[in-house]
Amino acid sequence: MSMKRLLVVVIGITAFLTAACTTQPGKSPSTRVYRIGYMICNSEQETLHRFKPLTAYLEKKLGVRLEMQAIDTTDFTKAVDTLDFTHTNSLLYIMMHRNQGVDILAAEKAGSLGARAKGLVVALKKSGITNLRQLKGRTMVFGPMLGPTSYMAQLDLLLKSGIDPENDLASYAIPPGTFKHEKVIYGVMLGKYDAGAAPLLDFERMAADGRIDPKDFTVLAESEPIPYCNFGVTQKVDEGLARRFKQAVLALTKNDTVEVDGETVRVLERANVDGYDDILDKYFDSVREMAKRTNMPPYQRL
């Protein structure tokens, strides 16, 4: 065999072996499944119900296989290494950006503030409480500790007013189980707690549904507006796919539909959002500063 023919054979064998090592038998690269982790907002069932149509829409739009998973806030940073895309609040995002290199794609729009959110401290009007300083010796209920507008923002407001929950409140609590934000507001409304830490968005939605009357409450304080829920992408995802994912999310309109379980569903309506905005990582600096002031992850000190 001539040297020229031998070289051709060697190159052919090398190419075959390379392909065999990089592709599993019977499985092409196009069958890869990309996983989206959705932070559980109210309950696992509610989260999956809300975002199943959006996941199906993106799968069809992008031409890739997508798998969704509902993940509790306390488990998200442990699960992120198994994910390709993330849907979380702003505090979880800055934690994962710092520790796992997650990049921001788009911000969710909902409620009166669009892609931003506020935390409120509320009390019943009939309680006579009109400011945060009057909460000394009183009881208070918070939302999830990793909720930026249900715990961190309100803790920041209290500390700025000279109230240390550990030393100055008679007691405080975080409701167990599902729908914690609503339980906070109901806890105040029913007189179980003197004050509550609630996201403005949940307060607005409960008022719009007629479940509460805003006139029954006094807003003792409200935080600065900060970014809230968002889509992020992990370092495992190709830049081209990440860019197409972002474009597909930003292009969503209220008229976009998808077939799910034999039903035609409006994607944004089911997700209970108004759409998505472009956003830069620097817009989360206010969340970072708030986390530093309140000794929250990823900046907590011993």
C-alpha positions in Angstrom: 0.0 0.0 0.0 1.4 3.4 -1.0 2.0 6.1 1.7 -0.7 8.2 0.1 -3.4 5.5 0.3 -2.3 4.6 3.9 -2.7 8.2 4.9 -6.3 8.3 3.5 -7.1 5.1 5.4 -5.7 6.4 8.7 -7.7 9.7 8.3 -10.8 7.7 7.6 -10.4 5.5 10.7 -9.6 8.5 12.9 -12.8 10.3 11.8 -14.9 7.2 12.4 -13.5 6.7 15.9 -14.0 10.3 16.8 -17.7 10.2 15.7 -18.2 6.9 17.6 -16.8 8.5 20.8 -18.9 11.7 20.6 -22.2 10.3 19.6 -24.1 7.6 21.5 -25.4 4.7 19.4 -28.8 5.4 18.0 -28.8 8.9 19.4 -28.1 12.0 17.3 -27.1 15.4 18.8 -30.6 16.8 17.9 -32.2 14.5 20.5 -30.5 16.3 23.4 -33.0 17.4 26.1 -32.6 20.9 27.5 -33.9 21.4 31.1 -35.7 24.5 32.3 -35.9 24.9 36.1 -38.9 27.0 37.2 -38.8 28.4 40.7 -41.9 27.3 42.7 -43.9 30.4 43.4 -47.0 29.2 45.1 -47.0 25.4 44.7 -45.4 22.8 42.4 -48.7 22.0 40.8 -49.5 25.6 40.1 -46.0 26.3 38.7 -46.2 23.4 36.3 -49.7 24.3 35.2 -48.6 27.9 34.5 -45.5 27.2 32.6 -46.3 24.0 30.7 -47.7 26.0 27.7 -44.7 28.4 27.6 -42.3 25.4 27.6 -44.2 23.7 24.8 -44.2 27.0 22.8 -40.5 27.5 23.2 -39.8 23.9 22.3 -41.7 24.3 19.1 -40.3 27.7 18.3 -36.7 26.6 18.9 -36.9 23.2 17.4 -35.3 21.5 20.5 -36.5 19.2 23.2 -37.3 21.0 26.4 -38.0 19.5 29.8 -39.4 21.5 32.7 -39.0 21.0 36.4 -40.5 22.9 39.3 -37.9 23.5 42.0 -38.3 25.0 45.5 -36.4 28.2 46.2 -34.3 26.5 48.9 -33.2 23.8 46.5 -32.5 25.8 43.4 -28.9 26.6 43.8 -28.2 22.9 44.4 -30.1 21.9 41.3 -28.8 24.5 38.9 -25.9 22.3 37.8 -28.4 19.9 36.2 -30.2 22.7 34.3 -29.7 24.6 31.1 -32.2 27.4 31.6 -33.5 29.0 34.9 -36.6 30.9 35.8 -36.2 32.4 39.2 -36.5 35.6 41.3 -33.8 38.2 41.3 -32.1 37.1 44.5 -31.7 33.6 43.3 -30.3 35.0 40.0 -27.6 37.0 41.7 -26.6 34.0 43.8 -26.4 31.7 40.7 -24.6 34.4 38.6 -21.9 34.8 41.3 -21.5 31.1 42.1 -22.4 29.2 39.0 -22.0 31.7 36.2 -25.7 31.9 35.2 -26.3 34.8 32.7 -29.4 36.9 32.4 -31.7 36.5 29.4 -35.0 38.4 30.0 -37.1 39.9 32.8 -40.7 39.0 33.4 -43.4 41.7 33.3 -46.4 41.6 35.6 -48.5 44.0 37.5 -48.3 47.8 37.7 -44.5 48.0 37.8 -43.9 45.8 34.7 -40.5 44.1 35.0 -39.9 45.5 38.5 -41.4 44.7 41.8 -41.8 46.2 45.3 -42.0 44.7 48.8 -44.7 46.1 51.1 -45.1 46.1 54.9 -48.8 46.2 55.6 -51.0 46.4 58.7 -54.8 46.5 59.2 -56.0 50.1 59.3 -58.1 49.4 62.4 -54.9 48.4 64.3 -53.9 52.1 64.5 -50.3 51.2 63.4 -49.1 53.9 60.9 -45.3 53.5 60.7 -42.6 50.9 61.1 -41.3 52.2 64.4 -44.6 51.3 66.0 -43.9 47.6 65.2 -41.6 47.3 68.3 -43.1 44.7 70.6 -45.5 43.6 67.9 -45.9 40.5 65.8 -45.1 40.2 62.1 -45.3 37.6 59.4 -42.8 37.3 56.4 -42.9 35.4 53.2 -40.1 33.0 52.0 -36.6 34.0 53.2 -35.2 33.8 49.6 -38.0 36.0 48.4 -36.6 39.4 47.5 -39.9 41.3 47.9 -41.4 39.1 50.6 -38.5 39.0 53.1 -35.3 40.8 52.1 -36.8 44.1 51.0 -38.9 44.3 54.2 -36.0 43.4 56.4 -34.0 46.2 54.7 -36.9 48.6 55.4 -37.1 47.5 59.1 -33.3 47.8 59.7 -33.3 51.3 58.1 -36.0 52.3 60.6 -34.0 50.9 63.6 -36.1 47.8 63.9 -34.2 44.5 64.4 -36.7 41.7 64.0 -34.6 39.4 66.2 -34.6 41.8 69.1 -37.4 44.3 68.6 -40.4 42.3 67.5 -42.5 40.3 70.0 -42.3 37.4 67.5 -42.2 36.8 63.8 -43.2 33.8 61.5 -43.0 32.4 58.0 -46.1 30.4 57.0 -45.5 26.8 56.0 -46.7 25.0 52.9 -48.0 26.6 49.7 -49.2 30.1 48.6 -47.1 31.7 51.3 -47.5 35.3 50.0 -51.3 35.0 50.2 -51.1 33.5 53.7 -49.1 36.5 54.8 -51.8 38.9 53.6 -54.6 36.7 55.0 -52.7 36.4 58.3 -52.8 40.2 58.7 -56.4 40.6 57.5 -57.6 38.0 60.0 -55.7 39.7 62.8 -53.3 36.8 63.5 -50.3 39.2 63.0 -49.9 42.9 63.5 -48.0 43.4 60.3 -47.0 41.4 57.2 -44.3 41.5 54.5 -46.0 41.0 51.1 -45.0 41.6 47.5 -46.9 44.4 45.8 -47.8 42.1 42.9 -49.6 39.6 45.2 -51.4 42.4 47.0 -52.6 43.9 43.7 -53.8 40.5 42.4 -55.7 39.7 45.6 -57.3 43.1 45.4 -58.2 42.7 41.7 -59.8 39.3 42.5 -61.9 40.8 45.3 -60.3 38.6 47.9 -59.1 41.7 49.9 -60.1 45.3 50.1 -57.0 47.5 50.0 -58.9 50.2 52.0 -58.7 47.8 55.0 -54.9 48.0 55.0 -52.3 50.6 55.8 -49.1 50.4 53.8 -46.5 51.2 56.5 -43.6 51.2 54.0 -42.6 50.1 50.5 -39.3 49.2 49.1 -37.5 50.6 46.0 -38.5 48.9 42.8 -36.1 46.0 41.9 -36.0 43.4 39.1 -38.0 40.3 39.9 -38.7 37.1 38.0 -36.4 36.3 35.1 -35.0 33.8 32.7 -31.3 32.9 32.9 -29.0 30.5 31.0 -26.2 28.3 32.3 -22.8 28.0 30.9 -23.6 24.7 29.3 -25.8 26.2 26.6 -24.4 27.2 23.2 -24.5 31.0 22.7 -26.5 30.6 19.5 -29.3 28.7 21.3 -29.2 31.1 24.3 -29.7 34.0 21.9 -32.6 32.3 20.1 -34.2 31.5 23.4 -34.0 35.1 24.5 -35.4 36.4 21.2 -38.3 33.9 21.3 -39.2 35.0 24.9 -38.9 38.7 24.1 -41.1 38.3 21.0 -44.0 36.7 22.9 -47.3 38.5 22.6 -50.7 38.1 24.3 -52.0 36.5 21.1 -49.4 33.7 20.9 -51.0 30.3 21.5 -49.9 26.6 21.7 -51.6 23.3 21.7 -51.3 21.6 25.1 -53.2 18.5 26.2 -55.6 18.9 23.3 -56.4 22.5 24.1 -55.3 25.8 22.5 -53.8 27.9 25.2 -52.7 31.6 25.3 -49.1 31.3 26.5 -48.8 34.5 28.4 -52.3 34.4 29.9 -51.6 30.9 31.3 -48.3 32.0 32.7 -50.0 34.9 34.4 -47.5 37.4 33.0 -47.8 40.4 30.6 -44.6 39.6 28.7 -40.8 39.8 28.9 -38.3 42.7 28.7 -34.6 42.8 27.8 -32.5 43.4 30.9 -28.8 43.7 31.7 -27.0 42.2 34.7 -26.1 45.7 36.0 -29.8 46.3 36.6 -29.5 43.8 39.5 -27.0 45.9 41.3 -29.7 47.3 43.6 -30.6 43.8 44.6 -27.0 43.1 45.3 -26.7 46.2 47.5 -29.9 45.2 49.4 -28.5 41.7 49.9 -25.3 43.1 51.4 -27.2 45.4 53.8 -29.4 42.6 55.0 -26.6 39.9 55.2 -28.3 37.7 52.7 -26.7 35.3 50.2 -24.5 35.5 48.3 -22.9 38.1 50.5 -23.8 36.7 54.0 -21.2 37.2 56.7 -20.7 34.9 59.7 
